[in-house]
Amino acid sequence: MSRSELSFHVTMRLSEDRALVRDVAGLRRAARILFVQGEARGLIAFRVADSHLHVLVATDRTTAGHFARYAQSSLKQKLALPAPFEPARFRPVMQTSHLRNAVRYLFRQERHHGTDLDPAHDGSSVPDLLGMRDLGGSGTKHRLRALLPRLSLADVREWAGIVDPDTITPDESLIADAATAALGLPVLAGSGAAQEAARLAAAHASTLSARELAPLLGVTLRAVQRARSCPVAPALVRAVRLQLCHRTALRQRQRDW
């Protein structure tokens, strides 16, 4: 990568005019795939947008090409896409102002296209930047902060249409969805390490009694009590709380609409 290039804006589109994913589970799977393929290849931001997706990677052109190839292959296989991708498009990002505009463009995709397919940003890197999700690494956030040191959390929230969590009284009936979103999981049920971590964080994030919380998480009363006696990463508990506030705001918006 030349000294004048900060990153590459990669656009990937299906060869057929159809949505990449059609549900929340698919969006979260796509986000995990992009994170896994991009974390070691300079990933700084991404957004799934209907029939295509946008990604910003801070790397050289060759590595950006490797990222696109592996990401497309994994997305097609794990999302069971019925159509192949068109050749990825690569645009160099040359200046800090250009990069800031590119990040803003990514996060405002729904407004740009006039859609409302993913108001929760399950298919974007916004939750990772705001501390609302943990996919297993922090390189993406650190790279963006290094490249755009003046970018604020308020900027990201405004671009993404996310309400300040300090203004929200959370609806704890949404705790299961908040916990799965905080780890990018399609469902909470299961015996995997990520599901266990989500339930543990939910038990610590919720203010409900163990008896009230257990049916919401699909576990026993004893399981909640046991979880609350175990240590948990504070950042993950905070991620669940932030997701809870976000999803409460989204529900209220839907009711108002």
C-alpha positions as CSV (number, residue, x, y, z in Angstrom):
1,M,0.0,0.0,0.0
2,S,1.4,3.4,-1.0
3,R,1.9,6.1,1.6
4,S,-1.0,8.0,0.2
5,E,-3.5,5.2,0.6
6,L,-5.1,4.7,4.0
7,S,-7.3,1.7,3.0
8,F,-9.4,0.1,0.3
9,H,-13.2,0.3,0.0
10,V,-14.3,-3.2,-1.1
11,T,-17.8,-3.7,-2.5
12,M,-19.1,-7.3,-3.0
13,R,-22.4,-7.9,-4.8
14,L,-24.3,-11.0,-5.8
15,S,-24.6,-11.8,-9.5
16,E,-28.4,-11.9,-9.1
17,D,-30.5,-9.0,-7.8
18,R,-31.5,-10.6,-4.5
19,A,-30.9,-10.0,-0.8
20,L,-27.7,-11.5,0.7
21,V,-29.5,-12.4,3.9
22,R,-33.2,-12.2,4.9
23,D,-33.2,-12.6,8.7
24,V,-31.3,-11.6,11.8
25,A,-29.6,-14.9,12.1
26,G,-28.1,-14.5,8.6
27,L,-26.9,-11.0,9.3
28,R,-25.1,-12.2,12.5
29,R,-23.5,-15.1,10.6
30,A,-22.4,-12.7,7.9
31,A,-20.9,-10.3,10.5
32,R,-19.0,-13.2,12.1
33,I,-17.6,-14.3,8.7
34,L,-16.5,-10.8,7.8
35,F,-14.8,-10.4,11.2
36,V,-13.1,-13.7,11.0
37,Q,-11.8,-13.2,7.5
38,G,-10.9,-9.5,8.1
39,E,-9.5,-9.2,11.6
40,A,-6.0,-10.3,10.5
41,R,-6.3,-8.5,7.1
42,G,-6.8,-4.9,8.2
43,L,-10.6,-4.8,8.7
44,I,-11.8,-1.5,10.0
45,A,-15.5,-1.3,9.1
46,F,-18.3,-3.2,7.2
47,R,-22.0,-3.1,6.5
48,V,-24.3,-5.6,4.8
49,A,-26.7,-3.7,2.6
50,D,-29.5,-5.7,0.9
51,S,-27.9,-7.4,-2.2
52,H,-24.4,-6.3,-1.5
53,L,-22.0,-5.4,1.2
54,H,-19.3,-2.7,1.8
55,V,-16.0,-3.3,3.7
56,L,-13.1,-1.0,4.5
57,V,-9.7,-2.7,5.0
58,A,-6.5,-0.9,5.9
59,T,-4.1,-3.0,4.0
60,D,-2.4,-3.4,0.6
61,R,-4.3,-4.2,-2.6
62,T,-3.1,-7.9,-2.7
63,T,-4.3,-8.5,0.9
64,A,-7.6,-6.8,0.2
65,G,-8.0,-9.1,-2.7
66,H,-7.3,-12.1,-0.5
67,F,-9.9,-10.9,2.0
68,A,-12.6,-10.5,-0.6
69,R,-11.9,-13.9,-2.1
70,Y,-12.0,-15.8,1.2
71,A,-15.0,-13.7,2.5
72,Q,-17.0,-14.4,-0.6
73,S,-16.3,-18.1,-0.5
74,S,-17.2,-18.4,3.2
75,L,-20.4,-16.3,2.8
76,K,-21.6,-18.4,-0.1
77,Q,-20.9,-21.7,1.7
78,K,-22.1,-20.8,5.2
79,L,-25.2,-18.7,4.1
80,A,-26.1,-21.2,1.4
81,L,-26.3,-18.4,-1.2
82,P,-27.9,-19.6,-4.4
83,A,-25.9,-17.2,-6.6
84,P,-22.2,-16.5,-6.9
85,F,-20.7,-13.1,-6.3
86,E,-19.7,-10.7,-9.0
87,P,-15.9,-9.8,-9.0
88,A,-15.3,-7.6,-6.0
89,R,-14.7,-3.9,-6.6
90,F,-11.8,-2.1,-5.0
91,R,-11.5,1.7,-4.5
92,P,-8.4,3.2,-2.8
93,V,-9.1,5.6,0.1
94,M,-6.4,8.2,-0.2
95,Q,-7.0,10.8,2.6
96,T,-8.3,11.0,6.2
97,S,-11.3,13.0,5.1
98,H,-12.1,10.4,2.4
99,L,-11.9,7.6,5.0
100,R,-14.2,9.4,7.3
101,N,-16.7,10.0,4.5
102,A,-16.4,6.3,3.6
103,V,-17.1,5.1,7.1
104,R,-20.1,7.5,7.3
105,Y,-21.4,6.2,3.9
106,L,-21.1,2.6,5.1
107,F,-23.0,3.1,8.4
108,R,-25.7,5.2,6.6
109,Q,-26.5,2.5,4.0
110,E,-30.1,2.0,5.1
111,R,-30.8,5.7,4.7
112,H,-28.9,5.9,1.4
113,H,-31.0,3.0,-0.1
114,G,-34.3,3.9,1.7
115,T,-34.4,0.5,3.4
116,D,-35.0,-0.7,7.0
117,L,-33.7,-4.2,6.8
118,D,-31.2,-4.1,9.7
119,P,-32.0,-1.2,12.1
120,A,-30.2,-3.1,14.9
121,H,-26.9,-3.2,12.8
122,D,-26.5,-6.9,13.3
123,G,-24.8,-7.0,9.9
124,S,-22.4,-4.1,10.5
125,S,-19.3,-3.3,12.6
126,V,-21.1,-0.5,14.4
127,P,-21.8,-2.7,17.5
128,D,-18.1,-3.6,17.7
129,L,-17.1,0.1,17.6
130,L,-19.6,1.0,20.3
131,G,-18.7,-1.8,22.7
132,M,-22.1,-3.5,22.0
133,R,-20.6,-6.8,20.7
134,D,-17.6,-9.0,21.2
135,L,-16.7,-11.3,18.2
136,G,-13.3,-12.2,19.7
137,G,-10.9,-9.4,19.0
138,S,-10.4,-5.6,19.1
139,G,-8.1,-5.0,16.1
140,T,-10.9,-3.5,14.0
141,K,-11.8,-0.9,16.6
142,H,-8.1,0.0,17.3
143,R,-7.3,0.4,13.6
144,L,-10.2,2.7,13.0
145,R,-9.3,4.8,16.1
146,A,-5.7,5.0,14.9
147,L,-6.8,6.1,11.4
148,L,-9.6,8.5,12.6
149,P,-8.6,9.7,16.0
150,R,-11.2,12.5,16.0
151,L,-14.0,10.1,15.3
152,S,-16.3,10.1,18.3
153,L,-18.8,7.6,19.6
154,A,-21.5,10.3,19.1
155,D,-20.5,10.4,15.4
156,V,-20.9,6.7,15.0
157,R,-24.3,6.6,16.9
158,E,-25.6,9.5,14.8
159,W,-24.6,7.9,11.5
160,A,-26.0,4.5,12.5
161,G,-29.2,5.9,14.0
162,I,-28.6,4.6,17.5
163,V,-30.0,6.4,20.5
164,D,-27.7,7.3,23.4
165,P,-28.1,4.5,25.9
166,D,-28.1,6.9,28.8
167,T,-31.5,8.1,27.6
168,I,-33.2,4.7,27.6
169,T,-34.9,2.7,30.4
170,P,-34.2,-0.9,29.2
171,D,-37.0,-3.4,28.6
172,E,-35.6,-6.5,30.2
173,S,-38.0,-8.8,28.4
174,L,-35.5,-8.4,25.5
175,I,-32.6,-9.7,27.5
176,A,-32.2,-13.0,25.5
177,D,-32.0,-11.1,22.2
178,A,-29.6,-8.6,23.7
179,A,-27.3,-11.4,24.9
180,T,-27.2,-13.2,21.6
181,A,-26.6,-9.9,19.7
182,A,-23.7,-9.1,22.1
183,L,-21.9,-12.2,20.9
184,G,-23.2,-12.2,17.3
185,L,-25.1,-15.4,17.8
186,P,-28.2,-16.5,15.8
187,V,-29.8,-18.1,18.9
188,L,-29.2,-18.3,22.6
189,A,-29.9,-22.0,23.0
190,G,-27.0,-24.4,22.7
191,S,-24.1,-25.8,24.6
192,G,-21.3,-24.0,22.8
193,A,-18.8,-21.7,24.6
194,A,-20.3,-18.6,23.0
195,Q,-23.9,-19.5,24.1
196,E,-22.6,-20.2,27.6
197,A,-20.8,-16.9,27.7
198,A,-24.0,-15.1,26.5
199,R,-26.2,-16.6,29.2
200,L,-23.6,-15.9,31.8
201,A,-23.4,-12.2,30.7
202,A,-27.2,-12.0,30.6
203,A,-27.4,-13.3,34.1
204,H,-25.1,-10.5,35.4
205,A,-26.5,-7.8,33.1
206,S,-30.2,-8.3,34.1
207,T,-31.7,-6.8,37.2
208,L,-34.6,-9.3,37.2
209,S,-34.8,-11.9,39.9
210,A,-33.4,-15.3,39.0
211,R,-37.0,-16.7,39.0
212,E,-38.1,-14.0,36.5
213,L,-35.0,-14.3,34.3
214,A,-34.8,-18.1,34.0
215,P,-37.7,-18.5,31.5
216,L,-36.5,-15.6,29.4
217,L,-33.1,-17.3,28.9
218,G,-34.7,-20.8,28.6
219,V,-32.8,-22.2,31.6
220,T,-33.5,-23.4,35.1
221,L,-33.7,-21.2,38.2
222,R,-30.6,-23.0,39.5
223,A,-28.7,-22.3,36.3
224,V,-29.3,-18.5,36.7
225,Q,-28.2,-18.7,40.4
226,R,-25.1,-20.6,39.5
227,A,-24.3,-18.1,36.7
228,R,-24.6,-15.2,39.0
229,S,-22.0,-16.8,41.3
230,C,-19.4,-17.1,38.5
231,P,-17.1,-14.3,37.4
232,V,-17.7,-12.6,34.1
233,A,-15.9,-10.1,31.9
234,P,-17.3,-6.6,32.7
235,A,-17.0,-5.6,29.0
236,L,-19.3,-8.4,28.0
237,V,-21.9,-7.5,30.6
238,R,-21.8,-3.9,29.4
239,A,-22.3,-5.1,25.8
240,V,-25.4,-6.9,26.8
241,R,-26.7,-3.8,28.7
242,L,-26.0,-1.6,25.6
243,Q,-27.8,-4.1,23.3
244,L,-30.7,-4.1,25.7
245,C,-31.0,-0.3,25.6
246,H,-30.6,-0.3,21.8
247,R,-33.3,-3.0,21.3
248,T,-35.6,-1.2,23.7
249,A,-35.3,2.0,21.6
250,L,-35.9,0.1,18.4
251,R,-39.1,-1.5,19.8
252,Q,-40.3,1.9,20.9
253,R,-39.6,3.3,17.4
254,Q,-41.6,0.4,15.8
255,R,-44.5,1.1,18.1
256,D,-44.5,4.8,17.3
257,W,-44.4,4.1,13.6
